[in-house]
């Protein structure tokens, strides 16, 4: 039997977290939840998620700070950020750090599903660049790297 993809859902609002977790499970994914970025960091190594869906603003550690920290733990983090306030600077920062989608809350379930599928369908980074990083565009110093210029956004 094929193993279901693992999704780590990070959301401070308990009701929303429970509803989203139930919805994502109903799509056939294995779901672990965390109430903030710090709790997610504690779970990420053992759970080894294929995708992380995270709220942008949370107490203790928000989604962008989590993405920044996760990049040091996971080789190829696949992130979807949920934002309750649309701040273009924060959206740009999230995509620069490698978030593959930023959705405005409350996000429609169909949009979350489509972005989740897109994250899972994106090719995995198989080998480090010559500068030994797996990071995205802004962090590459190797001009021959085939991933140089990848914006982290979905078209």
C-alpha positions as CSV (number, residue, x, y, z in Angstrom):
1,X,0.0,0.0,0.0
2,X,1.3,3.5,-0.9
3,X,2.2,5.7,2.0
4,X,0.2,8.9,2.2
5,X,2.0,12.2,2.0
6,X,2.6,13.8,5.3
7,X,1.3,17.4,6.0
8,X,2.3,19.4,9.0
9,X,-0.4,22.0,9.7
10,X,0.6,24.9,11.9
11,X,-2.2,27.2,13.0
12,X,-2.7,29.0,16.3
13,X,-6.6,29.1,16.1
14,X,-7.7,25.8,17.5
15,X,-11.0,25.6,15.7
16,X,-9.5,26.5,12.3
17,X,-6.6,24.1,12.9
18,X,-9.0,21.2,13.7
19,X,-11.2,22.0,10.7
20,X,-8.2,22.3,8.3
21,X,-6.7,19.1,9.7
22,X,-9.9,17.2,9.1
23,X,-10.3,18.5,5.6
24,X,-6.7,17.6,4.7
25,X,-7.1,14.2,6.2
26,X,-10.3,13.7,4.1
27,X,-8.1,14.2,1.0
28,X,-6.1,11.2,2.0
29,X,-3.1,12.8,3.7
30,X,-1.5,12.0,7.0
31,X,-1.7,15.1,9.1
32,X,0.2,16.3,12.2
33,X,-0.7,19.6,13.8
34,X,1.1,22.3,15.8
35,X,-0.2,25.4,17.4
36,X,2.8,27.6,16.5
37,X,6.2,27.6,14.9
38,X,8.1,26.5,17.9
39,X,5.9,23.4,18.4
40,X,6.2,22.7,14.7
41,X,10.0,22.8,14.9
42,X,9.8,20.2,17.7
43,X,7.7,17.9,15.4
44,X,9.3,18.4,12.0
45,X,12.3,16.0,12.3
46,X,10.3,13.1,13.7
47,X,7.2,13.6,11.4
48,X,9.2,14.5,8.2
49,X,6.4,16.3,6.4
50,X,6.3,16.5,2.6
51,X,4.4,19.8,2.9
52,X,4.0,22.4,5.7
53,X,0.9,24.6,5.8
54,X,1.5,27.4,8.2
55,X,-0.3,30.5,9.4
56,X,1.8,33.6,8.9
57,X,1.2,35.3,12.3
58,X,1.3,33.3,15.5
59,X,2.6,33.8,19.0
60,X,6.1,32.7,19.8
61,X,7.1,32.0,16.2
62,X,5.2,32.8,13.0
63,X,5.2,31.1,9.6
64,X,8.0,33.1,8.0
65,X,10.3,32.6,11.0
66,X,9.4,28.9,10.9
67,X,10.2,28.7,7.2
68,X,13.5,30.4,7.8
69,X,14.3,27.9,10.6
70,X,13.0,24.8,8.7
71,X,15.3,25.6,5.7
72,X,18.2,24.7,8.0
73,X,16.6,21.3,9.0
74,X,14.9,20.1,5.8
75,X,16.7,19.7,2.5
76,X,13.7,20.7,0.4
77,X,10.9,22.4,2.4
78,X,7.6,22.8,0.6
79,X,5.6,25.5,2.3
80,X,2.2,27.0,2.0
81,X,1.6,30.2,4.1
82,X,-1.9,31.3,5.2
83,X,-2.1,35.0,5.8
84,X,-4.9,36.8,7.6
85,X,-3.5,40.3,6.7
86,X,-2.3,40.9,3.2
87,X,1.1,42.6,3.6
88,X,3.0,42.7,0.2
89,X,6.4,42.9,2.0
90,X,5.7,39.8,4.1
91,X,4.3,37.9,1.1
92,X,7.4,38.8,-0.9
93,X,9.6,37.7,2.0
94,X,7.7,34.4,2.3
95,X,8.2,33.6,-1.4
96,X,11.8,34.7,-1.4
97,X,12.4,32.2,1.4
98,X,10.8,29.5,-0.6
99,X,7.1,29.4,0.2
100,X,5.4,27.9,-2.9
101,X,2.1,29.6,-2.2
102,X,0.7,32.4,0.0
103,X,-3.1,32.3,0.5
104,X,-5.3,34.9,2.1
105,X,-7.4,33.5,5.1
106,X,-9.9,32.3,5.1
107,X,-8.6,30.3,2.2
108,X,-10.9,28.3,0.1
109,X,-10.4,24.5,0.5
110,X,-10.1,24.1,-3.3
111,X,-7.2,26.6,-3.4
112,X,-5.5,24.8,-0.5
113,X,-6.0,21.4,-2.2
114,X,-4.6,22.8,-5.6
115,X,-1.6,24.3,-3.9
116,X,-1.0,21.2,-1.8
117,X,-1.0,19.1,-5.0
118,X,1.3,21.6,-6.7
119,X,3.8,21.4,-3.8
120,X,3.8,17.6,-4.0
121,X,4.1,17.6,-7.8
122,X,7.1,19.9,-7.8
123,X,10.4,18.1,-8.5
124,X,12.5,17.3,-5.4
125,X,15.9,19.0,-5.1
126,X,18.1,15.9,-5.6
127,X,21.6,17.3,-5.0
128,X,23.1,20.4,-3.5
129,X,24.5,23.2,-5.6
130,X,28.3,23.6,-5.8
131,X,28.0,26.1,-2.8
132,X,26.5,23.2,-0.7
133,X,23.1,24.9,-0.4
134,X,19.6,23.6,-1.2
135,X,18.1,27.1,-0.9
136,X,16.2,29.1,-3.4
137,X,17.1,32.0,-5.7
138,X,18.4,34.6,-3.3
139,X,20.8,32.3,-1.6
140,X,22.5,30.8,-4.7
141,X,26.0,32.0,-5.5
142,X,26.7,29.5,-8.2
143,X,25.9,31.1,-11.6
144,X,25.8,27.7,-13.3
145,X,23.2,26.3,-10.9
146,X,20.1,25.1,-12.8
147,X,17.8,26.4,-10.0
148,X,19.3,29.9,-10.0
149,X,16.5,32.4,-10.5
150,X,13.7,30.0,-9.2
151,X,11.3,32.4,-7.5
152,X,9.5,29.8,-5.4
153,X,6.1,30.9,-6.7
154,X,3.7,28.8,-8.7
155,X,2.5,30.1,-12.1
